[in-house]
Amino acid sequence: QLTTTSGKGSLTNDEVVSGLREALTTGAKSAASSAGLTDGFYKNAKIFIPWPAEANEMKDKLVKLGMQSQVTQFEESVNRAAEEAAKSAYDVFAAAITGMTVGDGFAILNGSDTAATHYLREKTTATLTEKFKPIVKTAMDKVRVTEYWNPLVTKYNKLPLVTKQNPDLEAYVTAKAIDGLMLLISEQEAKIRKDPAAQVTALLQKVFGKK
């Protein structure tokens, strides 16, 4: 059992791990709440989901054909899907955080301002992707992403001498939504580490408060 002593008394590894989990859970709740609002993704430049990079040539050609508004509508629909999925993200992230195995909590506690979020990403991305993808699919169906995409890809694939495009939109939106939520969680982690006002429970105060 690892223990460290500070001016605020001793901390055990179990307490540190519990504090890290609580910080991440608090961050996940905040992230899902803010990202799940209208424009939570679409008008947040840090997590806005752009046109799939692998299909940029397609985007360029469609814009030249005068289809900028349809391209924009598709991008908006993708971000709306992420916002819709984010409404159900908290439970998925909270379960991943609870199930995350942490050996040396002190190493994470004494790491960078976003070390816990980095560890979460490293340990749970595969699980999160598996659990979150059906939520994203339901959200994409609700905001009709494919109805915006299909006319674009159909138009493009009829052009001469182009490589036909059909990226896996579900996988793309899932990955980008997880990226965006992780970024928001990391911002909350950094805030909890630095701002006493964000240390809203006795455990957070004990683990992250000034020593």
Sequence and secondary structure as in RCSB ss.txt:
>XXXX:A:sequence
QLTTTSGKGSLTNDEVVSGLREALTTGAKSAASSAGLTDGFYKNAKIFIPWPAEANEMKDKLVKLGMQSQVTQFE
ESVNRAAEEAAKSAYDVFAAAITGMTVGDGFAILNGSDTAATHYLREKTTATLTEKFKPIVKTAMDKVRVTEYWN
PLVTKYNKLPLVTKQNPDLEAYVTAKAIDGLMLLISEQEAKIRKDPAAQVTALLQKVFGKK
>XXXX:A:secstr
  EEEETTEEEEHHHHHHHHHHHHHHHHHHHHHHHTSTTTTTT TTT   S GGGHHHHHHHHHTT HHHHHHHH
HHHHHHHHHHHTTHHHHHHHHHHH   S HHHHHTS TTHHHHHHHHHHHHHHHHHHHHHHHHHHHHHTHHHHHH
HHHHHHHTSTT       HHHHHHHHHHHHHHHHHHHHHHHHHH GGG  SHHHHHHHS  
